[in-house]
Amino acid sequence: MKPQFGNGVTLVFDDLGPRAGAPVILIHGHPFNRTMWAPQTAALTAAGYRVITPDLRGYGDSPVLPGKALLADLADDLAALLAGLGIERVVVGGVSMGGQIAMEMRLRHPGLVRALVLSDTSPAPETEAGAKLRRETAERLVAEGMRPYAEEVIDKMLAPYNVTGMPGAAARVTAMMCATDPEGAAAAQRGRAERPDYRPVLAGAAEPCLVLVGADDVFTPVAEAEALHALLPHSVLTVIEGAGHLPGVEQPEAFNRALLEFLAAL
């Protein structure tokens, strides 16, 4: 399905499960696409939820807009998508960059957000050093393509023992990274270099929130998830053992169990 938005962005997305089910939107991270949520989509739709999984602009099957894609742009794209579907309240979930887009949606479109699911992500603003690295990475992706980057970060996306112990998952994650258009990935990196501070809006959030983190995540370690949990007034924290930065891929059964328990309590 490809709804056309007023800003000219056309997103490709899956809309699965019963239309009468409680809606959940799941936002992928960088540099992935909507297929990363396949295990979660299967579990949620089987439980009666309506699940929307979009490809963000510049990723997957959605069009590439070279330049810079702010997190605000990506959040507004998703708000427009939901409006086009007639969805007024939704559980918003995301991993890594997707979690930051979920936070941006809570900032910009608070009326949309019924609850938050934040996996392996950070609410803190980008540092000066981090912004410099993101801009450099953007130029590198355009110059070199995705494969060198994918090979460099695979043992940080997944826990190193899962790269060898779960070759199917490692191959799937690597394939998603390599299939991403470098210009799209670069645009998002430039936008993330300008990431704001989401802590003030989250500290005042009245919505329930599930914070998830892989026990061996090196990008956003457990300590950061604990700080995020402490910041959110109505949150629960689940640490997924045997996982790194992508616990929904590495340990889908444990991830799905925590997610379904959280949704059932809403």
N, C-alpha and C positions, 0 to 999 in steps of 0.2 A: 504494500500500500504506500502511496506517495502523495500525501497532502501538500498542496502548494501554500506557502505562507506569504504574508504581505511583504516580507523583506526579501522575497525571492529565493529563500532556501527551501529545498525539497528534501525531506528526510525519508529514508527507507527504514521501515520498522516492522516488527511482528506484533500482532495483537491477538493473543491466544487465550483460550479458556472461555468460560461462559460469560456472555455480555452482562448478565445480572450479578456476576461475582464482584466482590470488593476489588477495586482496581489497585494494581501495584505497578509502578514503573521502575525498571532496573537500568542503571546507567553504567556503561562499561568504562574501563580505565584506558590509559594510554600505554601502548599504541595498539589497541585491540578493536573488537567490534561486537555486535550484539550476540554472536554465537557463543561467546564466553559464558553466557547465562543459561545455556541449554539444560544443565542439570537442575538449576533452580526453576526454570520455566516448567519443566516436566513435573516437578514435585508440587509446585504451587497450583498449576492448572488441575492436577489430579485432586487437589484439596478444595477445588471450587473457586479459586481466585482468577480474576482477569489480569493477565500479565502483558504489559507493553514493554518491548525491548527495542529501543531505537539504535540505529547507527548514527553517532554524532556527525555533524558536518566535518568532512575531511577524512572520515573513517569508514571502513566497510564499504557498503554499496551506496552510501550517501555522497553527494557531490563534494568536490574539493574547491574551497575558496582560498586561494593563496593569499599570503599576507599575515594577518594576525587575527586569531579567534580568542577573544576574551572569554573568561568563564561566564561573564554576564551574557555574552552573545549565545553561548551554548545553552544556558539556562532559559533564555528567552525563546530559543528554538523549541525547547521541550514544552514550555508553557503554551506556545502556539499549537504544538502538536496535540496536547491534551485538550485545548479549547476546540480544536477541529474535531476531536472525537466526542465532544460533549461531556468531558470528565471534569467535574468541579472540585472534587476532593480525592486525593490519591496518597497512598503510601509511597514515598520517594526513597529509593535505595541506590547506592552507588559504591564502587570500589575505587580507591586511590583517587585519581582525577575525577572519576565519577562521583565519589563522595563529596569532593569539593564543589562539583556542579550541584549536587543535592543541597549543600549548604547555601549556595548562591540562590537556588530556587527558594529556600526558606527566607532568605534576605529580600529577594525581589518580588516574590509571589507567595507571601505567607498564607494567604487564604486557600491556596491549592493543597498545602501540605497537611495531611492527616497524621502522619507519623514519619520518622526518619529511620533509615537503616544505613549506617555508616561503617564501611568495612575498610580497614587498612588505609586510613586517611588522616590528614592533619588539618586543623582549622587555623593554624598560625599563618601570618602573612609571609610572603616570600622574602628571604633575606637578600641583601645586596649581592653576596657571593652566589647564592642560589639563582638569582635572576641572571647574573652573568653566565653561569653554566647553562641555563636553559636556552639563552640566546645563542650561545656557542653550539649547543647540541642541535638547535634548529638548523643552523647553517651546515653543520656536519651531515645531518640527515639528507638535506637537499644535495649536497656534494657527493656523498658516498652511497646513498641508498640505505635501505633499512637493515640489510643482513648483517653488516659489521656491528651495528648497534644491538641487534637482537642477540647475536652471539656473545656480546659483552655483558648483557644484563640478564640472560636467562637464569643464571644461578643466583640472582637477586629477586627476580620475579617469583621463582619457585625456590623453596628451600633446596640447597645443593644436593641433599640426599634424595630429593624427589626428582631431580633432573636425571639421576641415574636409576633410581628405583621405580620411577613412573615414566618410562620412555614414551608412552602414548600421550600423557599429559604434556610432557616437555615438547613433543613434536607438534601437538596442537597449539600450544602457546607460541612456539617459534613460528609456525605457519601463519598465525594471525598477525604477528609482528611484521613478518616479511611481506605480507599481502597489503599492508597499509601504504597508502600513497605518501611519499616523503614530504610533499608540499602540505598535505593536510596535517600530518604529525608536527611539522615545523610550525605551522600557524598556531596550533594549540600550545606548543611549547613557548612561543613568543607571548601568547596571552597569559599563560600561567606565570610567566616572569613578572606579571603585574598583579599577582594574586593578593587580594585584600585580607584583612583580619576578620575572620568569621566568629571569633570568640565572643564579642559583645552580643551579637544576635542570638547565638546558641545559649548563652548564659540566661537569657530571658525566655527561652523557648518553653511553651507549656505542653507541647506535643510529646508523646512517648517516643523514645529513641532506643534503638538497638545498636550497640557498638560491638563490632566483631574485629578480631585481629588474629593473624597467624602467630603461633607461639614463637616462631623463628623468623619473623619478618625483620629484615634489616633496613628497609626503606622507612617504614613507620613502626618502630618497635613497640612492644607491649607497654612500655612506660608511657608512650605517647597516647595509646588507647586508654590507659588508665587516667591520664590527665583529661582526655576528652570526656570520658565517663564522669569524672568528678565535676566537670564544667556544666554538663547538661543536668537540669534539675530532675528530669523524669526518665532516666536511662538505666539500661541494664548492659552489662559487659560480659561477652563470651570470648574466651581465648580458645582458639582452635589448635589443638595439639597436632603435631606432624605436618605443619604447613608453614609457608613463608608469606609472601605478599599477596598471594591469590588463593586464599583458603577455599573459596567456592569452587575452584578448579581442583585443588590438591586433595581436599577432604570434603567432597560435596555432601556426603551423608550427614556429617556432623554440622556443617554449615546449614543445611536445609532443616535439620531438626531444630536448631536454635531459631531460625527464621520463622518456621511454622509455629513454634511455641509462642514467639513474640506476637505474631499476627493473630493468633487465636485469642490472645488476652486483650486485644484492642476493643 
